[in-house]
């Protein structure tokens, strides 16, 4: 308990003494408990002063989680000399019933289907040197009535198969060029933009943040436009069948403006001058890495594209991945490293669910649910700091070791 109180002293100015004391009891219970982390379970593992009613009071208080996470990170985790990037991803928590605040039907990547659940979008700061991710901000996704209606209409439209309409080849008469510079952001991107603004305002000038790393779901122009509007460079993945074009080169003697796009690129037959590295492993799998500035017709600007082509030398079967960044000067090694590091946030999700009760809570009211989803991610950072002295001596020291001490 002493170590817990010492670490919590840094966030003491943000909380009333009573709430800070309640929080220390809850954290002690979370470190000691061996079963599901519910309010009743925690009350059975806390010391004197951590009754069930006390834990109820703690979860019913509105807490400044953004400030708590940032102050704790700034005091115990931040290394100003290291480089940090922003990582973002969605996590889905299965929930039964209809009373829990924000419960709806969301797609679960683990179950590969839509399930009754809560959905959270988490932004973390990742140390690129240590390759560790630290959750900083949790945004619960609560669908509006308009979003639900639009989603339902889209699903119904898919069920009705319309016969393919035949039209004349070429551009329809009277159509106009569409302006790609500005786009209307979807409700999903607006939520992420609001969360990013909040995170950047919280961090201020303490850390220079340049890169936003998102998964392939956000490998599109609206996401890139949103990132650039926040003065961030997006690193993401494109669809494997994305159409890429070189820039137009040469003279254009014909009428009209100079064409923007050159020839379409076959990503598996790139010129050797764009190849950055090539290697063959013991299983006769060859990996080739290419980098080139290319265009996609959905984007209003050129992209820094890195293409990884894997070839089975025995069967000649091939597969490829297309990564990109809006930073045209970024080396290919860094694009690959940062996108590969994106998976570190999945470890945060795993720890929050497996050890800190993200899947276990039974709260239903908005404030209680907000506390129940933020506390596990705070514990991810808290346990990391608590474990660090032991990890310096034993790199394999785990959260299970910490909970068993």
MIFI-643089 format. One record per residue (C-alpha): x, y, z; residue number from 1; residue in three letters. Coordinates in nm, 3 decimals, m for minus. Example, Ala and Ser with C-alpha at 12.3 -4.5 7.8 and 13.67 -1.06 7.14 Angstrom:
MIFI-643089
       u       v       w   n res
   1.230  m0.450   0.780   1 ALA
   1.367  m0.106   0.714   2 SER
END
This chain:
MIFI-643089
       u       v       w   n res
   0.000   0.000   0.000   1 UNK
   0.291   0.236   0.075   2 UNK
   0.424   0.216  m0.284   3 UNK
   0.074   0.286  m0.418   4 UNK
   0.034   0.598  m0.205   5 UNK
   0.376   0.726  m0.309   6 UNK
   0.296   0.693  m0.680   7 UNK
  m0.047   0.854  m0.635   8 UNK
   0.096   1.164  m0.466   9 UNK
   0.171   1.318  m0.806  10 UNK
  m0.198   1.324  m0.902  11 UNK
  m0.313   1.430  m0.553  12 UNK
  m0.372   1.796  m0.660  13 UNK
  m0.637   1.674  m0.907  14 UNK
  m0.841   1.479  m0.652  15 UNK
  m1.003   1.540  m0.317  16 UNK
  m0.829   1.357  m0.027  17 UNK
  m1.128   1.126   0.022  18 UNK
  m1.134   1.023  m0.346  19 UNK
  m0.756   0.973  m0.347  20 UNK
  m0.787   0.744  m0.045  21 UNK
  m1.069   0.552  m0.213  22 UNK
  m0.859   0.519  m0.529  23 UNK
  m0.567   0.377  m0.332  24 UNK
  m0.796   0.109  m0.185  25 UNK
  m0.933   0.021  m0.530  26 UNK
  m0.583  m0.008  m0.680  27 UNK
  m0.466  m0.225  m0.389  28 UNK
  m0.765  m0.454  m0.447  29 UNK
  m0.692  m0.473  m0.821  30 UNK
  m0.333  m0.575  m0.751  31 UNK
  m0.434  m0.836  m0.495  32 UNK
  m0.748  m0.987  m0.650  33 UNK
  m0.728  m1.323  m0.825  34 UNK
  m1.076  m1.338  m0.981  35 UNK
  m1.300  m1.106  m1.179  36 UNK
  m1.252  m0.738  m1.103  37 UNK
  m1.597  m0.619  m1.001  38 UNK
  m1.689  m0.376  m0.722  39 UNK
  m1.800  m0.665  m0.501  40 UNK
  m1.483  m0.859  m0.578  41 UNK
  m1.262  m0.559  m0.500  42 UNK
  m1.436  m0.499  m0.166  43 UNK
  m1.336  m0.850  m0.057  44 UNK
  m0.967  m0.793  m0.129  45 UNK
  m0.915  m0.441   0.006  46 UNK
  m0.778  m0.355   0.348  47 UNK
  m0.973  m0.179   0.622  48 UNK
  m1.153   0.125   0.480  49 UNK
  m1.224  m0.030   0.138  50 UNK
  m1.582  m0.146   0.188  51 UNK
  m1.826  m0.214  m0.094  52 UNK
  m1.999   0.117  m0.023  53 UNK
  m1.665   0.303  m0.040  54 UNK
  m1.588   0.149  m0.381  55 UNK
  m1.939   0.240  m0.501  56 UNK
  m1.877   0.600  m0.402  57 UNK
  m1.548   0.605  m0.590  58 UNK
  m1.705   0.480  m0.915  59 UNK
  m1.989   0.731  m0.887  60 UNK
  m1.750   1.030  m0.878  61 UNK
  m1.666   1.221  m1.198  62 UNK
  m1.286   1.205  m1.232  63 UNK
  m1.054   1.407  m1.464  64 UNK
  m0.901   1.104  m1.632  65 UNK
  m0.723   1.297  m1.909  66 UNK
  m0.536   1.510  m1.658  67 UNK
  m0.469   1.209  m1.432  68 UNK
  m0.315   1.006  m1.715  69 UNK
  m0.104   1.296  m1.837  70 UNK
   0.032   1.400  m1.496  71 UNK
   0.120   1.041  m1.409  72 UNK
   0.284   0.989  m1.750  73 UNK
   0.474   1.318  m1.726  74 UNK
   0.610   1.238  m1.378  75 UNK
   0.702   0.869  m1.402  76 UNK
   0.715   0.762  m1.769  77 UNK
   0.810   1.054  m1.994  78 UNK
   1.166   1.065  m2.127  79 UNK
   1.202   1.405  m2.297  80 UNK
   1.502   1.299  m2.502  81 UNK
   1.309   1.014  m2.670  82 UNK
   1.073   1.041  m2.965  83 UNK
   0.700   0.973  m2.927  84 UNK
   0.421   0.906  m3.176  85 UNK
   0.043   0.890  m3.137  86 UNK
  m0.119   0.551  m3.185  87 UNK
  m0.494   0.501  m3.213  88 UNK
  m0.720   0.197  m3.226  89 UNK
  m1.064   0.074  m3.130  90 UNK
  m1.137  m0.191  m2.867  91 UNK
  m1.474  m0.365  m2.827  92 UNK
  m1.598  m0.497  m2.490  93 UNK
  m1.879  m0.753  m2.495  94 UNK
  m2.176  m0.658  m2.276  95 UNK
  m2.513  m0.824  m2.223  96 UNK
  m2.837  m0.643  m2.143  97 UNK
  m2.967  m0.306  m2.256  98 UNK
  m2.907  m0.079  m1.957  99 UNK
  m2.532  m0.017  m1.975 100 UNK
  m2.453   0.334  m2.099 101 UNK
  m2.348   0.326  m2.466 102 UNK
  m2.424  m0.042  m2.524 103 UNK
  m2.494  m0.114  m2.890 104 UNK
  m2.396  m0.359  m3.163 105 UNK
  m2.033  m0.322  m3.272 106 UNK
  m1.804  m0.540  m3.481 107 UNK
  m1.565  m0.748  m3.270 108 UNK
  m1.237  m0.834  m3.439 109 UNK
  m1.179  m1.122  m3.198 110 UNK
  m1.515  m1.284  m3.268 111 UNK
  m1.532  m1.166  m3.631 112 UNK
  m1.895  m1.066  m3.598 113 UNK
  m2.120  m0.789  m3.469 114 UNK
  m2.201  m0.837  m3.098 115 UNK
  m2.379  m0.643  m2.819 116 UNK
  m2.092  m0.443  m2.674 117 UNK
  m1.928  m0.116  m2.579 118 UNK
  m1.679   0.039  m2.819 119 UNK
  m1.384   0.255  m2.711 120 UNK
  m1.135   0.448  m2.920 121 UNK
  m0.801   0.471  m2.741 122 UNK
  m0.517   0.713  m2.813 123 UNK
  m0.177   0.625  m2.673 124 UNK
   0.171   0.775  m2.675 125 UNK
   0.437   0.531  m2.792 126 UNK
   0.806   0.564  m2.717 127 UNK
   0.973   0.475  m3.049 128 UNK
   1.304   0.394  m2.880 129 UNK
   1.167   0.160  m2.614 130 UNK
   0.886   0.043  m2.845 131 UNK
   0.629   0.066  m2.565 132 UNK
   0.278   0.210  m2.579 133 UNK
   0.114   0.406  m2.296 134 UNK
  m0.267   0.466  m2.311 135 UNK
  m0.349   0.834  m2.262 136 UNK
  m0.707   0.897  m2.363 137 UNK
  m1.020   0.679  m2.387 138 UNK
  m1.325   0.791  m2.586 139 UNK
  m1.642   0.584  m2.563 140 UNK
  m1.825   0.557  m2.894 141 UNK
  m2.194   0.632  m2.842 142 UNK
  m2.392   0.623  m3.165 143 UNK
  m2.640   0.903  m3.227 144 UNK
  m2.991   0.838  m3.358 145 UNK
  m2.882   0.971  m3.700 146 UNK
  m2.589   0.729  m3.715 147 UNK
  m2.810   0.435  m3.622 148 UNK
  m3.065   0.531  m3.890 149 UNK
  m2.794   0.570  m4.155 150 UNK
  m2.641   0.236  m4.058 151 UNK
  m2.977   0.063  m4.078 152 UNK
  m3.054   0.219  m4.417 153 UNK
  m2.716   0.107  m4.550 154 UNK
  m2.777  m0.250  m4.432 155 UNK
  m3.122  m0.255  m4.590 156 UNK
  m2.981  m0.121  m4.918 157 UNK
  m2.733  m0.408  m4.930 158 UNK
  m3.015  m0.661  m4.900 159 UNK
  m3.199  m0.519  m5.201 160 UNK
  m3.010  m0.617  m5.515 161 UNK
  m3.064  m0.364  m5.790 162 UNK
  m3.002  m0.463  m6.151 163 UNK
  m2.683  m0.315  m6.289 164 UNK
  m2.754   0.006  m6.476 165 UNK
  m2.602   0.033  m6.820 166 UNK
  m2.463   0.370  m6.914 167 UNK
  m2.266   0.506  m7.202 168 UNK
  m1.888   0.494  m7.178 169 UNK
  m1.710   0.813  m7.078 170 UNK
  m1.793   1.094  m6.845 171 UNK
  m2.164   1.167  m6.784 172 UNK
  m2.287   1.487  m6.945 173 UNK
  m2.297   1.785  m6.710 174 UNK
  m2.076   1.629  m6.440 175 UNK
  m1.828   1.859  m6.267 176 UNK
  m1.487   1.812  m6.110 177 UNK
  m1.501   1.741  m5.737 178 UNK
  m1.282   1.939  m5.500 179 UNK
  m1.058   1.695  m5.308 180 UNK
  m0.882   1.950  m5.093 181 UNK
  m1.165   1.966  m4.838 182 UNK
  m1.382   1.674  m4.729 183 UNK
  m1.677   1.627  m4.498 184 UNK
  m1.559   1.412  m4.211 185 UNK
  m1.771   1.119  m4.098 186 UNK
  m1.902   1.107  m3.737 187 UNK
  m1.627   0.852  m3.661 188 UNK
  m1.350   1.084  m3.782 189 UNK
  m1.507   1.382  m3.606 190 UNK
  m1.491   1.189  m3.278 191 UNK
  m1.126   1.102  m3.339 192 UNK
  m1.047   1.460  m3.436 193 UNK
  m1.201   1.588  m3.112 194 UNK
  m1.001   1.333  m2.911 195 UNK
  m0.680   1.430  m3.092 196 UNK
  m0.739   1.799  m3.023 197 UNK
  m0.789   1.722  m2.656 198 UNK
  m0.471   1.511  m2.640 199 UNK
  m0.259   1.771  m2.821 200 UNK
  m0.391   2.047  m2.595 201 UNK
  m0.311   1.837  m2.288 202 UNK
   0.042   1.756  m2.404 203 UNK
   0.107   2.112  m2.523 204 UNK
   0.471   2.179  m2.608 205 UNK
   0.610   1.918  m2.366 206 UNK
   0.647   1.663  m2.648 207 UNK
   0.686   1.732  m3.019 208 UNK
   0.430   1.501  m3.180 209 UNK
   0.452   1.455  m3.556 210 UNK
   0.306   1.117  m3.649 211 UNK
  m0.037   0.959  m3.608 212 UNK
  m0.039   0.582  m3.667 213 UNK
  m0.373   0.415  m3.748 214 UNK
  m0.466   0.076  m3.892 215 UNK
  m0.579   0.000  m4.246 216 UNK
  m0.939   0.101  m4.172 217 UNK
  m0.811   0.459  m4.183 218 UNK
  m0.594   0.420  m4.493 219 UNK
  m0.799   0.672  m4.693 220 UNK
  m0.805   1.039  m4.788 221 UNK
  m1.057   1.165  m4.526 222 UNK
  m0.834   1.022  m4.249 223 UNK
  m0.523   1.175  m4.406 224 UNK
  m0.705   1.509  m4.445 225 UNK
  m0.807   1.498  m4.078 226 UNK
  m0.449   1.424  m3.967 227 UNK
  m0.299   1.703  m4.179 228 UNK
  m0.561   1.947  m4.042 229 UNK
  m0.419   1.864  m3.697 230 UNK
  m0.060   1.926  m3.821 231 UNK
   0.013   1.554  m3.795 232 UNK
   0.141   1.312  m4.058 233 UNK
  m0.062   0.994  m4.102 234 UNK
   0.102   0.652  m4.126 235 UNK
  m0.135   0.375  m4.227 236 UNK
  m0.194   0.084  m4.466 237 UNK
  m0.378   0.081  m4.800 238 UNK
  m0.589  m0.197  m4.943 239 UNK
  m0.383  m0.451  m5.130 240 UNK
  m0.575  m0.371  m5.451 241 UNK
  m0.530   0.008  m5.422 242 UNK
  m0.465   0.174  m5.760 243 UNK
  m0.135   0.365  m5.754 244 UNK
   0.000   0.592  m6.026 245 UNK
   0.330   0.758  m6.095 246 UNK
   0.340   1.134  m6.147 247 UNK
   0.297   1.245  m6.509 248 UNK
   0.629   1.315  m6.675 249 UNK
   0.712   1.463  m7.012 250 UNK
   0.555   1.724  m7.238 251 UNK
   0.184   1.777  m7.279 252 UNK
   0.126   1.942  m7.615 253 UNK
  m0.249   1.876  m7.620 254 UNK
  m0.529   2.108  m7.503 255 UNK
  m0.638   2.136  m7.141 256 UNK
  m0.440   2.122  m6.815 257 UNK
  m0.133   1.905  m6.777 258 UNK
  m0.226   1.553  m6.661 259 UNK
  m0.151   1.474  m6.296 260 UNK
  m0.124   1.096  m6.322 261 UNK
   0.118   0.889  m6.523 262 UNK
   0.111   0.513  m6.573 263 UNK
  m0.062   0.276  m6.333 264 UNK
   0.184   0.085  m6.115 265 UNK
   0.197  m0.292  m6.076 266 UNK
   0.317  m0.322  m5.717 267 UNK
   0.466  m0.666  m5.780 268 UNK
   0.669  m0.553  m6.081 269 UNK
   0.842  m0.240  m5.960 270 UNK
   1.166  m0.113  m6.108 271 UNK
   1.478  m0.226  m5.922 272 UNK
   1.588   0.135  m5.871 273 UNK
   1.309   0.175  m5.614 274 UNK
   1.411  m0.137  m5.421 275 UNK
   1.559  m0.051  m5.081 276 UNK
   1.641  m0.396  m4.950 277 UNK
   1.599  m0.765  m5.021 278 UNK
   1.645  m1.069  m4.801 279 UNK
   1.580  m1.445  m4.809 280 UNK
   1.507  m1.645  m4.492 281 UNK
   1.575  m2.010  m4.417 282 UNK
   1.228  m2.111  m4.549 283 UNK
   1.314  m1.969  m4.891 284 UNK
   1.085  m1.671  m4.848 285 UNK
   1.217  m1.357  m5.014 286 UNK
   1.118  m1.017  m4.881 287 UNK
   1.167  m0.710  m5.101 288 UNK
   1.104  m0.355  m4.981 289 UNK
   1.033  m0.073  m5.227 290 UNK
   0.978   0.296  m5.164 291 UNK
   0.842   0.552  m5.407 292 UNK
   0.632   0.867  m5.420 293 UNK
   0.305   0.770  m5.585 294 UNK
  m0.046   0.903  m5.638 295 UNK
  m0.386   0.756  m5.563 296 UNK
  m0.686   0.922  m5.728 297 UNK
  m0.873   0.946  m5.398 298 UNK
  m0.597   1.163  m5.249 299 UNK
  m0.536   1.528  m5.336 300 UNK
  m0.160   1.496  m5.282 301 UNK
   0.127   1.255  m5.343 302 UNK
   0.206   0.984  m5.089 303 UNK
   0.525   0.832  m4.956 304 UNK
   0.452   0.466  m5.035 305 UNK
   0.640   0.163  m4.901 306 UNK
   0.560  m0.171  m5.062 307 UNK
   0.664  m0.502  m4.910 308 UNK
   0.656  m0.794  m5.153 309 UNK
   0.699  m1.146  m5.017 310 UNK
   0.777  m1.430  m5.260 311 UNK
   0.790  m1.803  m5.194 312 UNK
   1.092  m1.907  m5.402 313 UNK
   0.972  m2.268  m5.409 314 UNK
   0.622  m2.202  m5.545 315 UNK
   0.663  m1.841  m5.672 316 UNK
   0.348  m1.747  m5.479 317 UNK
   0.345  m1.379  m5.384 318 UNK
   0.179  m1.146  m5.135 319 UNK
   0.226  m0.776  m5.071 320 UNK
   0.147  m0.500  m4.823 321 UNK
   0.116  m0.128  m4.906 322 UNK
   0.209   0.117  m4.631 323 UNK
   0.206   0.492  m4.676 324 UNK
   0.281   0.819  m4.503 325 UNK
   0.181   1.176  m4.581 326 UNK
   0.538   1.277  m4.488 327 UNK
   0.721   1.257  m4.821 328 UNK
   1.065   1.273  m4.655 329 UNK
   1.016   0.989  m4.407 330 UNK
   1.260   0.695  m4.462 331 UNK
   1.110   0.357  m4.538 332 UNK
   1.265   0.200  m4.225 333 UNK
   1.076   0.440  m4.000 334 UNK
   0.744   0.388  m4.180 335 UNK
   0.777   0.012  m4.136 336 UNK
   0.890   0.044  m3.773 337 UNK
   0.611   0.280  m3.669 338 UNK
   0.338   0.080  m3.841 339 UNK
   0.475  m0.244  m3.693 340 UNK
   0.477  m0.079  m3.350 341 UNK
   0.105  m0.011  m3.388 342 UNK
   0.044  m0.360  m3.251 343 UNK
   0.183  m0.248  m2.913 344 UNK
  m0.151  m0.084  m2.836 345 UNK
  m0.309  m0.431  m2.868 346 UNK
  m0.092  m0.539  m2.573 347 UNK
  m0.246  m0.251  m2.375 348 UNK
  m0.593  m0.385  m2.464 349 UNK
  m0.492  m0.737  m2.364 350 UNK
  m0.356  m0.628  m2.026 351 UNK
  m0.656  m0.404  m1.955 352 UNK
  m0.893  m0.693  m2.023 353 UNK
  m0.695  m0.981  m1.876 354 UNK
  m0.558  m0.821  m1.560 355 UNK
  m0.742  m0.494  m1.485 356 UNK
  m1.112  m0.571  m1.536 357 UNK
  m1.197  m0.401  m1.865 358 UNK
  m1.426  m0.696  m1.952 359 UNK
  m1.551  m0.757  m1.597 360 UNK
  m1.727  m0.443  m1.475 361 UNK
  m2.105  m0.440  m1.425 362 UNK
  m2.165  m0.066  m1.392 363 UNK
  m2.446   0.078  m1.603 364 UNK
  m2.462   0.455  m1.540 365 UNK
  m2.259   0.695  m1.755 366 UNK
  m2.018   0.822  m1.486 367 UNK
  m1.959   0.475  m1.343 368 UNK
  m1.899   0.328  m1.691 369 UNK
  m1.656   0.611  m1.774 370 UNK
  m1.458   0.534  m1.458 371 UNK
  m1.475   0.159  m1.520 372 UNK
  m1.324   0.188  m1.872 373 UNK
  m1.060   0.449  m1.781 374 UNK
  m0.931   0.284  m1.464 375 UNK
  m0.799  m0.033  m1.640 376 UNK
  m0.598   0.179  m1.885 377 UNK
  m0.461   0.387  m1.596 378 UNK
  m0.360   0.058  m1.433 379 UNK
  m0.170  m0.040  m1.749 380 UNK
   0.056   0.263  m1.696 381 UNK
   0.054   0.235  m1.316 382 UNK
   0.159  m0.131  m1.322 383 UNK
   0.431  m0.052  m1.577 384 UNK
   0.587   0.201  m1.338 385 UNK
   0.541  m0.031  m1.041 386 UNK
   0.712  m0.317  m1.229 387 UNK
   1.004  m0.117  m1.371 388 UNK
   1.248  m0.168  m1.078 389 UNK
   1.193  m0.544  m1.101 390 UNK
   1.222  m0.548  m1.483 391 UNK
   1.561  m0.375  m1.460 392 UNK
   1.685  m0.690  m1.284 393 UNK
   1.464  m0.942  m1.464 394 UNK
   1.336  m0.844  m1.813 395 UNK
   1.083  m1.130  m1.803 396 UNK
   0.908  m0.989  m1.495 397 UNK
   0.533  m0.991  m1.575 398 UNK
   0.209  m0.850  m1.437 399 UNK
   0.135  m1.192  m1.285 400 UNK
   0.462  m1.164  m1.094 401 UNK
   0.360  m0.818  m0.976 402 UNK
   0.016  m0.936  m0.862 403 UNK
   0.167  m1.232  m0.677 404 UNK
   0.411  m1.017  m0.475 405 UNK
END
